[in-house]
């Protein structure tokens, strides 16, 4: 095997390795996002915390029953914190857009409005995909 062919093979293997690493990073990121960032998924914290505590502490069924109300309360508080944070973020973005709009041309303001509408449609679709059927019926 000549030197040129050896280098081509090595370069090919390196490229395949890099492509696999990039693919793994994207798939891992998407999976992590799916696991940890689920807006509108009530009870997620309680389920995860309860299962982890049950397994790692080897809780008895009686202990699980006694801990469950505590986890319910914590989960409700966390949901309220998330809702308040989301409202504050939305308000901050809305105010900043209003301030920026005074510096933009009419065409740029129209584009910004279009961007906001696309973002709202995207979020609406995302929330619908992440909510349970019961949560969708509540709205």
N, C-alpha and C positions, 0 to 999 in steps of 0.2 A: 504494500500500500504506500503510495507516495505521500509526501508531506502536504501537498495542497488538499488532497482528499481527507487526510487526517484533520486538518484545520477546519474544513467544511463540516465534518462530522461533529467535531467539538463545538463549533458555533451553532450547529443545529440543535444539539442537546442543550446548550445554554439557553437558546431561544425558547425551546419547549419548556424548560424549567421556569424561566421568567414568566412565560404565558400562563403556566399552571399557578404560579404564585399570585399573579394579578387576578386570575379567575377566582382563586380561593379567597382573596381579600374581598372581592366584590360579593361573593356568595356569603362569606362570613359576616360582612357588614349588613347585608340585607337580612340575614337571619337574626343578628343581634338587634337590629331595628325592630323587627317583627316581635321579638321577645320582650324588649324593654320599653318600647314607646308605643303603647296602645291607648290612644285617647278614647275615652268613652267606654272603656272596658272595666266596668265596676266589679269589684270583688277580686280583681287580679292580685292585688297586694295580699289580701287575706288568704287566698288560695296558696300563693307561693310561700308566704311566711309560715302558714300553718303546716304545709307539707314538709318544709325544711326543718322546722322545729320538731315535728313528729318523728322524722327520720333521724336527725342528728342527736336529739336528746333522748330518743327511744321512749317517747311519752306513752303512757298507758291510755286506753280509751277514756278513762275517767278524767285524766289530766287534759286530754284534748277537749273534752266537753267543757271543762272549767275555763280553759284558755280561749275557747271560741268567742265568747262575748267580748273579751279584751281585744281580740283581733278584729272583730266587727267594728268596735269603736274606733280603733286605730285606722282601719281601712276607710271608714267614713270621714275621719279627719283628714287623711291624706287626699281623698277625692276632693274635699272642700278646698284644700290648699292648691291642688292642681287647677281647679276651676277658677279660683281667685287669681292665680298666677297667669293663666291663659287670658283672663279678662284684662289684667294689667298690661300684658304684652300687646294684646290687640289695641288697647287704648293708646299706648305709647307709639305704636306704628301709625295709627290713625292720625295722631297729633303731628308726628314728624312728616307725614305725607301732606298734611295741610300746610305746614310751614314751608316745605319744599315747593309746593304748588305755586306759591307767590313768586318764586324765582324762575319758573319754567314758562316756556312759550305756550300758546294755546294748543299747538300740535303735541307738545310734550305732555301737557296736562291730560290730553285725550288718551295718549299712549299709557300714561300712568293709570288712568281710570280703567283702561282695558286690561292692564296687568293685574289690577286689584280684582277685577271680575273673574279672570282666569284663575287666580289664586283661590277665590271663594268657591268656585265650581270644583276645583281640585280638592279643597278641604272637605267640601260637602260630600263628594264621592268617597274620600278616604274615611270620613266618619261613618258613612253608611256601611262601608265594607268592614269596619272594625266593631260595629255595634252588634249586639245580639238581637234577634227578632223582637224580644220583649222591649228592649230599649228603643227600637225603631217605632214600635207601636205607641210608646209613651209620648212621642213627639207629635 
